Amino acid sequence: MLKIDWLIQRFQALLGPSNSRSGCFTLLLAMSLSLLMYPALRTIGLQLHAMLTGSYISGTHSMVFVNCPNEQIARDIARAIMDRKLAACVNILPKTSTMYFWKGEIEEASEILLLVKTRTSKIRELSDYIRSMHPFEAPEIISLLIDQGNPAYLKWIEESVPDG
């Protein structure tokens, strides 16, 4: 006997013969809603736990890598990001050498790398804004979730970047 059949029989026994059809529907509806609501309930549970214990919720913040063709453009993009409060911090790393495929050919270039620390909820807005001002046709904008870190630093990111 399948487990679902066993579950239905048990539920029918509890409800009696007159209510078995509506009872089965109610049970299946409750189970379906529970499965559909799981992600939202989990998120709410994690946020409540974090509030009560002061612990960090993994993935709340992200670090974004952005390549730039030169230092002036890197500074301009970093300043614009900061002016819009899309990040708490932007590190401008010195000249790096890069090799990449572009239109079927291997290219070599020097680039400046930005490391942007922000809320994960701001990634789409940040990415759209960078693309709107970046000179590259397909700029490197890659985000990584921050799993853990210095709690004071992560709290500072949260306080520095408004949510909403």
CNS distance restraints for C-alpha pairs under 8 A (distance, minus, plus):
assign (resid   1 and name CA) (resid   5 and name CA) 6.50 0.50 0.50
assign (resid   1 and name CA) (resid   6 and name CA) 6.70 0.50 0.50
assign (resid   2 and name CA) (resid   6 and name CA) 6.33 0.50 0.50
assign (resid   3 and name CA) (resid   7 and name CA) 6.06 0.50 0.50
assign (resid   4 and name CA) (resid   8 and name CA) 6.10 0.50 0.50
assign (resid   5 and name CA) (resid   9 and name CA) 6.14 0.50 0.50
assign (resid   6 and name CA) (resid  10 and name CA) 6.16 0.50 0.50
assign (resid   7 and name CA) (resid  11 and name CA) 6.13 0.50 0.50
assign (resid   8 and name CA) (resid  12 and name CA) 6.01 0.50 0.50
assign (resid   8 and name CA) (resid  24 and name CA) 6.48 0.50 0.50
assign (resid   9 and name CA) (resid  13 and name CA) 6.11 0.50 0.50
assign (resid  10 and name CA) (resid  14 and name CA) 6.39 0.50 0.50
assign (resid  11 and name CA) (resid  15 and name CA) 6.33 0.50 0.50
assign (resid  11 and name CA) (resid  20 and name CA) 7.63 0.50 0.50
assign (resid  11 and name CA) (resid  23 and name CA) 7.30 0.50 0.50
assign (resid  11 and name CA) (resid  24 and name CA) 7.10 0.50 0.50
assign (resid  12 and name CA) (resid  16 and name CA) 5.77 0.50 0.50
assign (resid  12 and name CA) (resid  17 and name CA) 6.69 0.50 0.50
assign (resid  12 and name CA) (resid  19 and name CA) 7.67 0.50 0.50
assign (resid  12 and name CA) (resid  20 and name CA) 4.96 0.50 0.50
assign (resid  12 and name CA) (resid  23 and name CA) 7.14 0.50 0.50
assign (resid  12 and name CA) (resid  24 and name CA) 7.30 0.50 0.50
assign (resid  13 and name CA) (resid  17 and name CA) 7.47 0.50 0.50
assign (resid  15 and name CA) (resid  19 and name CA) 5.88 0.50 0.50
assign (resid  15 and name CA) (resid  20 and name CA) 6.11 0.50 0.50
assign (resid  15 and name CA) (resid  23 and name CA) 6.89 0.50 0.50
assign (resid  16 and name CA) (resid  20 and name CA) 6.35 0.50 0.50
assign (resid  19 and name CA) (resid  23 and name CA) 5.79 0.50 0.50
assign (resid  20 and name CA) (resid  24 and name CA) 5.97 0.50 0.50
assign (resid  21 and name CA) (resid  25 and name CA) 6.37 0.50 0.50
assign (resid  22 and name CA) (resid  26 and name CA) 6.09 0.50 0.50
assign (resid  23 and name CA) (resid  27 and name CA) 6.11 0.50 0.50
assign (resid  24 and name CA) (resid  28 and name CA) 6.11 0.50 0.50
assign (resid  25 and name CA) (resid  29 and name CA) 5.98 0.50 0.50
assign (resid  26 and name CA) (resid  30 and name CA) 6.04 0.50 0.50
assign (resid  27 and name CA) (resid  31 and name CA) 6.17 0.50 0.50
assign (resid  28 and name CA) (resid  32 and name CA) 6.05 0.50 0.50
assign (resid  29 and name CA) (resid  33 and name CA) 6.08 0.50 0.50
assign (resid  30 and name CA) (resid  34 and name CA) 6.09 0.50 0.50
assign (resid  31 and name CA) (resid  35 and name CA) 6.34 0.50 0.50
assign (resid  32 and name CA) (resid  36 and name CA) 6.20 0.50 0.50
assign (resid  33 and name CA) (resid  37 and name CA) 5.88 0.50 0.50
assign (resid  34 and name CA) (resid  38 and name CA) 6.05 0.50 0.50
assign (resid  37 and name CA) (resid  41 and name CA) 6.01 0.50 0.50
assign (resid  38 and name CA) (resid  42 and name CA) 5.86 0.50 0.50
assign (resid  39 and name CA) (resid  43 and name CA) 6.17 0.50 0.50
assign (resid  40 and name CA) (resid  44 and name CA) 6.21 0.50 0.50
assign (resid  41 and name CA) (resid  45 and name CA) 6.02 0.50 0.50
assign (resid  42 and name CA) (resid  46 and name CA) 6.10 0.50 0.50
assign (resid  43 and name CA) (resid  47 and name CA) 6.17 0.50 0.50
assign (resid  44 and name CA) (resid  48 and name CA) 6.14 0.50 0.50
assign (resid  45 and name CA) (resid  49 and name CA) 6.11 0.50 0.50
assign (resid  46 and name CA) (resid  50 and name CA) 6.08 0.50 0.50
assign (resid  46 and name CA) (resid  57 and name CA) 6.90 0.50 0.50
assign (resid  47 and name CA) (resid  51 and name CA) 6.11 0.50 0.50
assign (resid  47 and name CA) (resid  57 and name CA) 7.26 0.50 0.50
assign (resid  48 and name CA) (resid  52 and name CA) 6.16 0.50 0.50
assign (resid  49 and name CA) (resid  53 and name CA) 5.94 0.50 0.50
assign (resid  49 and name CA) (resid  54 and name CA) 7.79 0.50 0.50
assign (resid  49 and name CA) (resid  55 and name CA) 7.47 0.50 0.50
assign (resid  50 and name CA) (resid  54 and name CA) 5.04 0.50 0.50
assign (resid  50 and name CA) (resid  55 and name CA) 4.68 0.50 0.50
assign (resid  50 and name CA) (resid  56 and name CA) 6.07 0.50 0.50
assign (resid  50 and name CA) (resid  57 and name CA) 6.57 0.50 0.50
assign (resid  51 and name CA) (resid  55 and name CA) 7.33 0.50 0.50
assign (resid  56 and name CA) (resid  60 and name CA) 7.98 0.50 0.50
assign (resid  56 and name CA) (resid 148 and name CA) 7.38 0.50 0.50
assign (resid  56 and name CA) (resid 151 and name CA) 7.08 0.50 0.50
assign (resid  58 and name CA) (resid 145 and name CA) 7.73 0.50 0.50
assign (resid  58 and name CA) (resid 146 and name CA) 6.55 0.50 0.50
assign (resid  58 and name CA) (resid 147 and name CA) 4.60 0.50 0.50
assign (resid  58 and name CA) (resid 148 and name CA) 6.29 0.50 0.50
assign (resid  59 and name CA) (resid 120 and name CA) 6.91 0.50 0.50
assign (resid  59 and name CA) (resid 145 and name CA) 4.84 0.50 0.50
assign (resid  59 and name CA) (resid 146 and name CA) 5.27 0.50 0.50
assign (resid  59 and name CA) (resid 147 and name CA) 5.53 0.50 0.50
assign (resid  60 and name CA) (resid 119 and name CA) 6.15 0.50 0.50
assign (resid  60 and name CA) (resid 120 and name CA) 5.55 0.50 0.50
assign (resid  60 and name CA) (resid 121 and name CA) 7.65 0.50 0.50
assign (resid  60 and name CA) (resid 145 and name CA) 7.41 0.50 0.50
assign (resid  60 and name CA) (resid 146 and name CA) 7.19 0.50 0.50
assign (resid  61 and name CA) (resid 117 and name CA) 7.40 0.50 0.50
assign (resid  61 and name CA) (resid 118 and name CA) 5.75 0.50 0.50
assign (resid  61 and name CA) (resid 119 and name CA) 4.25 0.50 0.50
assign (resid  61 and name CA) (resid 120 and name CA) 4.72 0.50 0.50
assign (resid  61 and name CA) (resid 121 and name CA) 7.90 0.50 0.50
assign (resid  61 and name CA) (resid 145 and name CA) 6.16 0.50 0.50
assign (resid  61 and name CA) (resid 146 and name CA) 5.54 0.50 0.50
assign (resid  61 and name CA) (resid 154 and name CA) 7.49 0.50 0.50
assign (resid  61 and name CA) (resid 157 and name CA) 7.78 0.50 0.50
assign (resid  61 and name CA) (resid 158 and name CA) 7.93 0.50 0.50
assign (resid  62 and name CA) (resid 117 and name CA) 5.99 0.50 0.50
assign (resid  62 and name CA) (resid 118 and name CA) 5.57 0.50 0.50
assign (resid  62 and name CA) (resid 119 and name CA) 5.86 0.50 0.50
assign (resid  62 and name CA) (resid 120 and name CA) 5.15 0.50 0.50
assign (resid  62 and name CA) (resid 123 and name CA) 7.94 0.50 0.50
assign (resid  62 and name CA) (resid 143 and name CA) 6.28 0.50 0.50
assign (resid  62 and name CA) (resid 144 and name CA) 5.45 0.50 0.50
assign (resid  62 and name CA) (resid 145 and name CA) 4.37 0.50 0.50
assign (resid  62 and name CA) (resid 146 and name CA) 5.08 0.50 0.50
assign (resid  63 and name CA) (resid 115 and name CA) 6.50 0.50 0.50
assign (resid  63 and name CA) (resid 116 and name CA) 5.41 0.50 0.50
assign (resid  63 and name CA) (resid 117 and name CA) 4.64 0.50 0.50
assign (resid  63 and name CA) (resid 118 and name CA) 6.44 0.50 0.50
assign (resid  63 and name CA) (resid 143 and name CA) 5.58 0.50 0.50
assign (resid  63 and name CA) (resid 144 and name CA) 5.37 0.50 0.50
assign (resid  63 and name CA) (resid 145 and name CA) 6.51 0.50 0.50
assign (resid  63 and name CA) (resid 146 and name CA) 6.76 0.50 0.50
assign (resid  64 and name CA) (resid 114 and name CA) 7.78 0.50 0.50
assign (resid  64 and name CA) (resid 115 and name CA) 5.69 0.50 0.50
assign (resid  64 and name CA) (resid 116 and name CA) 4.87 0.50 0.50
assign (resid  64 and name CA) (resid 117 and name CA) 6.49 0.50 0.50
assign (resid  64 and name CA) (resid 118 and name CA) 7.87 0.50 0.50
assign (resid  64 and name CA) (resid 141 and name CA) 6.58 0.50 0.50
assign (resid  64 and name CA) (resid 142 and name CA) 5.42 0.50 0.50
assign (resid  64 and name CA) (resid 143 and name CA) 4.13 0.50 0.50
assign (resid  64 and name CA) (resid 144 and name CA) 6.32 0.50 0.50
assign (resid  65 and name CA) (resid 113 and name CA) 6.83 0.50 0.50
assign (resid  65 and name CA) (resid 114 and name CA) 5.72 0.50 0.50
assign (resid  65 and name CA) (resid 115 and name CA) 5.04 0.50 0.50
assign (resid  65 and name CA) (resid 116 and name CA) 6.49 0.50 0.50
assign (resid  65 and name CA) (resid 140 and name CA) 7.07 0.50 0.50
assign (resid  65 and name CA) (resid 141 and name CA) 5.61 0.50 0.50
assign (resid  65 and name CA) (resid 142 and name CA) 5.16 0.50 0.50
assign (resid  65 and name CA) (resid 143 and name CA) 6.31 0.50 0.50
assign (resid  66 and name CA) (resid 113 and name CA) 5.78 0.50 0.50
assign (resid  66 and name CA) (resid 114 and name CA) 5.00 0.50 0.50
assign (resid  66 and name CA) (resid 115 and name CA) 6.72 0.50 0.50
assign (resid  66 and name CA) (resid 116 and name CA) 7.81 0.50 0.50
assign (resid  66 and name CA) (resid 139 and name CA) 7.19 0.50 0.50
assign (resid  66 and name CA) (resid 140 and name CA) 5.28 0.50 0.50
assign (resid  66 and name CA) (resid 141 and name CA) 4.82 0.50 0.50
assign (resid  66 and name CA) (resid 142 and name CA) 6.84 0.50 0.50
assign (resid  67 and name CA) (resid  74 and name CA) 7.93 0.50 0.50
assign (resid  67 and name CA) (resid 111 and name CA) 6.32 0.50 0.50
assign (resid  67 and name CA) (resid 112 and name CA) 5.83 0.50 0.50
assign (resid  67 and name CA) (resid 113 and name CA) 4.67 0.50 0.50
assign (resid  67 and name CA) (resid 114 and name CA) 6.25 0.50 0.50
assign (resid  67 and name CA) (resid 139 and name CA) 6.64 0.50 0.50
assign (resid  67 and name CA) (resid 140 and name CA) 5.51 0.50 0.50
assign (resid  67 and name CA) (resid 141 and name CA) 7.34 0.50 0.50
assign (resid  68 and name CA) (resid  73 and name CA) 6.44 0.50 0.50
assign (resid  68 and name CA) (resid  74 and name CA) 5.46 0.50 0.50
assign (resid  68 and name CA) (resid 111 and name CA) 5.53 0.50 0.50
assign (resid  68 and name CA) (resid 112 and name CA) 5.07 0.50 0.50
assign (resid  68 and name CA) (resid 113 and name CA) 6.21 0.50 0.50
assign (resid  68 and name CA) (resid 114 and name CA) 7.60 0.50 0.50
assign (resid  68 and name CA) (resid 134 and name CA) 7.88 0.50 0.50
assign (resid  68 and name CA) (resid 139 and name CA) 7.81 0.50 0.50
assign (resid  69 and name CA) (resid  73 and name CA) 6.94 0.50 0.50
assign (resid  69 and name CA) (resid  74 and name CA) 7.56 0.50 0.50
assign (resid  69 and name CA) (resid 110 and name CA) 6.92 0.50 0.50
assign (resid  69 and name CA) (resid 111 and name CA) 4.85 0.50 0.50
assign (resid  69 and name CA) (resid 112 and name CA) 6.26 0.50 0.50
assign (resid  70 and name CA) (resid  74 and name CA) 6.26 0.50 0.50
assign (resid  70 and name CA) (resid  95 and name CA) 7.95 0.50 0.50
assign (resid  70 and name CA) (resid 110 and name CA) 7.75 0.50 0.50
assign (resid  70 and name CA) (resid 111 and name CA) 5.95 0.50 0.50
assign (resid  70 and name CA) (resid 112 and name CA) 5.81 0.50 0.50
assign (resid  71 and name CA) (resid  75 and name CA) 6.07 0.50 0.50
assign (resid  71 and name CA) (resid  94 and name CA) 7.95 0.50 0.50
assign (resid  71 and name CA) (resid  95 and name CA) 7.99 0.50 0.50
assign (resid  71 and name CA) (resid 112 and name CA) 6.12 0.50 0.50
assign (resid  72 and name CA) (resid  76 and name CA) 6.13 0.50 0.50
assign (resid  73 and name CA) (resid  77 and name CA) 6.08 0.50 0.50
assign (resid  74 and name CA) (resid  78 and name CA) 6.03 0.50 0.50
assign (resid  74 and name CA) (resid  92 and name CA) 7.05 0.50 0.50
assign (resid  74 and name CA) (resid 112 and name CA) 6.58 0.50 0.50
assign (resid  74 and name CA) (resid 113 and name CA) 7.61 0.50 0.50
assign (resid  74 and name CA) (resid 114 and name CA) 6.99 0.50 0.50
assign (resid  75 and name CA) (resid  79 and name CA) 5.98 0.50 0.50
assign (resid  75 and name CA) (resid  92 and name CA) 7.49 0.50 0.50
assign (resid  76 and name CA) (resid  80 and name CA) 6.15 0.50 0.50
assign (resid  77 and name CA) (resid  81 and name CA) 6.15 0.50 0.50
assign (resid  77 and name CA) (resid 130 and name CA) 7.12 0.50 0.50
assign (resid  77 and name CA) (resid 133 and name CA) 7.55 0.50 0.50
assign (resid  77 and name CA) (resid 134 and name CA) 7.63 0.50 0.50
assign (resid  78 and name CA) (resid  82 and name CA) 6.24 0.50 0.50
assign (resid  78 and name CA) (resid  90 and name CA) 6.10 0.50 0.50
assign (resid  78 and name CA) (resid  92 and name CA) 7.92 0.50 0.50
assign (resid  78 and name CA) (resid 114 and name CA) 7.56 0.50 0.50
assign (resid  79 and name CA) (resid  83 and name CA) 5.99 0.50 0.50
assign (resid  80 and name CA) (resid  84 and name CA) 6.32 0.50 0.50
assign (resid  81 and name CA) (resid  85 and name CA) 6.34 0.50 0.50
assign (resid  81 and name CA) (resid  86 and name CA) 5.44 0.50 0.50
assign (resid  81 and name CA) (resid  87 and name CA) 6.40 0.50 0.50
assign (resid  81 and name CA) (resid 126 and name CA) 7.49 0.50 0.50
assign (resid  81 and name CA) (resid 130 and name CA) 7.94 0.50 0.50
assign (resid  82 and name CA) (resid  86 and name CA) 6.08 0.50 0.50
assign (resid  82 and name CA) (resid  87 and name CA) 5.86 0.50 0.50
assign (resid  82 and name CA) (resid  88 and name CA) 7.18 0.50 0.50
assign (resid  82 and name CA) (resid  89 and name CA) 7.43 0.50 0.50
assign (resid  82 and name CA) (resid  90 and name CA) 7.73 0.50 0.50
assign (resid  85 and name CA) (resid 160 and name CA) 7.49 0.50 0.50
assign (resid  85 and name CA) (resid 161 and name CA) 5.72 0.50 0.50
assign (resid  85 and name CA) (resid 162 and name CA) 7.21 0.50 0.50
assign (resid  86 and name CA) (resid 118 and name CA) 6.69 0.50 0.50
assign (resid  86 and name CA) (resid 122 and name CA) 6.65 0.50 0.50
assign (resid  86 and name CA) (resid 125 and name CA) 7.89 0.50 0.50
assign (resid  86 and name CA) (resid 126 and name CA) 6.15 0.50 0.50
assign (resid  86 and name CA) (resid 161 and name CA) 6.19 0.50 0.50
assign (resid  87 and name CA) (resid 116 and name CA) 6.40 0.50 0.50
assign (resid  87 and name CA) (resid 117 and name CA) 5.62 0.50 0.50
assign (resid  87 and name CA) (resid 118 and name CA) 4.50 0.50 0.50
assign (resid  87 and name CA) (resid 119 and name CA) 7.42 0.50 0.50
assign (resid  87 and name CA) (resid 157 and name CA) 7.69 0.50 0.50
assign (resid  87 and name CA) (resid 160 and name CA) 7.45 0.50 0.50
assign (resid  87 and name CA) (resid 161 and name CA) 5.84 0.50 0.50
assign (resid  88 and name CA) (resid 116 and name CA) 7.78 0.50 0.50
assign (resid  88 and name CA) (resid 117 and name CA) 5.86 0.50 0.50
assign (resid  88 and name CA) (resid 118 and name CA) 5.82 0.50 0.50
assign (resid  88 and name CA) (resid 156 and name CA) 7.76 0.50 0.50
assign (resid  88 and name CA) (resid 157 and name CA) 5.26 0.50 0.50
assign (resid  88 and name CA) (resid 160 and name CA) 5.25 0.50 0.50
assign (resid  88 and name CA) (resid 161 and name CA) 5.79 0.50 0.50
assign (resid  89 and name CA) (resid 116 and name CA) 5.96 0.50 0.50
assign (resid  89 and name CA) (resid 117 and name CA) 5.41 0.50 0.50
assign (resid  89 and name CA) (resid 118 and name CA) 7.48 0.50 0.50
assign (resid  89 and name CA) (resid 157 and name CA) 7.94 0.50 0.50
assign (resid  90 and name CA) (resid 114 and name CA) 6.35 0.50 0.50
assign (resid  90 and name CA) (resid 115 and name CA) 5.50 0.50 0.50
assign (resid  90 and name CA) (resid 116 and name CA) 4.48 0.50 0.50
assign (resid  90 and name CA) (resid 117 and name CA) 6.43 0.50 0.50
assign (resid  91 and name CA) (resid 114 and name CA) 5.55 0.50 0.50
assign (resid  91 and name CA) (resid 115 and name CA) 4.98 0.50 0.50
assign (resid  91 and name CA) (resid 116 and name CA) 6.52 0.50 0.50
assign (resid  92 and name CA) (resid 112 and name CA) 6.97 0.50 0.50
assign (resid  92 and name CA) (resid 113 and name CA) 6.02 0.50 0.50
assign (resid  92 and name CA) (resid 114 and name CA) 4.81 0.50 0.50
assign (resid  92 and name CA) (resid 115 and name CA) 6.67 0.50 0.50
assign (resid  93 and name CA) (resid 112 and name CA) 6.02 0.50 0.50
assign (resid  93 and name CA) (resid 113 and name CA) 5.20 0.50 0.50
assign (resid  93 and name CA) (resid 114 and name CA) 6.19 0.50 0.50
assign (resid  93 and name CA) (resid 115 and name CA) 7.69 0.50 0.50
assign (resid  94 and name CA) (resid 112 and name CA) 5.71 0.50 0.50
assign (resid  94 and name CA) (resid 113 and name CA) 7.09 0.50 0.50
assign (resid  95 and name CA) (resid 110 and name CA) 6.14 0.50 0.50
assign (resid  95 and name CA) (resid 111 and name CA) 5.50 0.50 0.50
assign (resid  95 and name CA) (resid 112 and name CA) 4.96 0.50 0.50
assign (resid  95 and name CA) (resid 113 and name CA) 7.56 0.50 0.50
assign (resid  96 and name CA) (resid 110 and name CA) 5.48 0.50 0.50
assign (resid  96 and name CA) (resid 111 and name CA) 5.28 0.50 0.50
assign (resid  96 and name CA) (resid 112 and name CA) 6.11 0.50 0.50
assign (resid  96 and name CA) (resid 113 and name CA) 7.44 0.50 0.50
assign (resid  97 and name CA) (resid 108 and name CA) 7.30 0.50 0.50
assign (resid  97 and name CA) (resid 109 and name CA) 5.91 0.50 0.50
assign (resid  97 and name CA) (resid 110 and name CA) 4.64 0.50 0.50
assign (resid  97 and name CA) (resid 111 and name CA) 6.41 0.50 0.50
assign (resid  98 and name CA) (resid 108 and name CA) 5.70 0.50 0.50
assign (resid  98 and name CA) (resid 109 and name CA) 5.43 0.50 0.50
assign (resid  98 and name CA) (resid 110 and name CA) 6.12 0.50 0.50
assign (resid  98 and name CA) (resid 111 and name CA) 7.06 0.50 0.50
assign (resid  99 and name CA) (resid 106 and name CA) 6.79 0.50 0.50
assign (resid  99 and name CA) (resid 107 and name CA) 5.58 0.50 0.50
assign (resid  99 and name CA) (resid 108 and name CA) 4.55 0.50 0.50
assign (resid  99 and name CA) (resid 109 and name CA) 6.63 0.50 0.50
assign (resid 100 and name CA) (resid 106 and name CA) 5.62 0.50 0.50
assign (resid 100 and name CA) (resid 107 and name CA) 5.37 0.50 0.50
assign (resid 100 and name CA) (resid 108 and name CA) 6.65 0.50 0.50
assign (resid 101 and name CA) (resid 105 and name CA) 5.40 0.50 0.50
assign (resid 101 and name CA) (resid 106 and name CA) 4.58 0.50 0.50
assign (resid 101 and name CA) (resid 107 and name CA) 6.01 0.50 0.50
assign (resid 102 and name CA) (resid 106 and name CA) 6.40 0.50 0.50
assign (resid 102 and name CA) (resid 107 and name CA) 6.57 0.50 0.50
assign (resid 117 and name CA) (resid 157 and name CA) 7.27 0.50 0.50
assign (resid 118 and name CA) (resid 122 and name CA) 6.88 0.50 0.50
assign (resid 118 and name CA) (resid 123 and name CA) 7.66 0.50 0.50
assign (resid 118 and name CA) (resid 157 and name CA) 6.37 0.50 0.50
assign (resid 118 and name CA) (resid 158 and name CA) 7.83 0.50 0.50
assign (resid 118 and name CA) (resid 161 and name CA) 6.73 0.50 0.50
assign (resid 119 and name CA) (resid 123 and name CA) 7.16 0.50 0.50
assign (resid 119 and name CA) (resid 157 and name CA) 7.21 0.50 0.50
assign (resid 119 and name CA) (resid 158 and name CA) 6.75 0.50 0.50
assign (resid 119 and name CA) (resid 161 and name CA) 6.84 0.50 0.50
assign (resid 119 and name CA) (resid 163 and name CA) 7.75 0.50 0.50
assign (resid 120 and name CA) (resid 145 and name CA) 7.22 0.50 0.50
assign (resid 121 and name CA) (resid 163 and name CA) 7.39 0.50 0.50
assign (resid 122 and name CA) (resid 126 and name CA) 5.94 0.50 0.50
assign (resid 122 and name CA) (resid 163 and name CA) 7.69 0.50 0.50
assign (resid 123 and name CA) (resid 127 and name CA) 5.88 0.50 0.50
assign (resid 123 and name CA) (resid 143 and name CA) 7.52 0.50 0.50
assign (resid 124 and name CA) (resid 128 and name CA) 6.08 0.50 0.50
assign (resid 125 and name CA) (resid 129 and name CA) 6.12 0.50 0.50
assign (resid 126 and name CA) (resid 130 and name CA) 6.16 0.50 0.50
assign (resid 127 and name CA) (resid 131 and name CA) 6.16 0.50 0.50
assign (resid 127 and name CA) (resid 141 and name CA) 6.70 0.50 0.50
assign (resid 128 and name CA) (resid 132 and name CA) 6.24 0.50 0.50
assign (resid 129 and name CA) (resid 133 and name CA) 6.72 0.50 0.50
assign (resid 130 and name CA) (resid 134 and name CA) 5.76 0.50 0.50
assign (resid 131 and name CA) (resid 139 and name CA) 6.98 0.50 0.50
assign (resid 134 and name CA) (resid 139 and name CA) 6.90 0.50 0.50
assign (resid 135 and name CA) (resid 139 and name CA) 7.85 0.50 0.50
assign (resid 149 and name CA) (resid 153 and name CA) 7.39 0.50 0.50
assign (resid 149 and name CA) (resid 154 and name CA) 6.75 0.50 0.50
assign (resid 150 and name CA) (resid 154 and name CA) 6.28 0.50 0.50
assign (resid 151 and name CA) (resid 155 and name CA) 6.05 0.50 0.50
assign (resid 152 and name CA) (resid 156 and name CA) 6.17 0.50 0.50
assign (resid 153 and name CA) (resid 157 and name CA) 6.38 0.50 0.50
assign (resid 154 and name CA) (resid 158 and name CA) 6.36 0.50 0.50
assign (resid 155 and name CA) (resid 159 and name CA) 6.21 0.50 0.50
assign (resid 156 and name CA) (resid 160 and name CA) 5.98 0.50 0.50
assign (resid 157 and name CA) (resid 161 and name CA) 6.14 0.50 0.50
assign (resid 158 and name CA) (resid 162 and name CA) 7.21 0.50 0.50
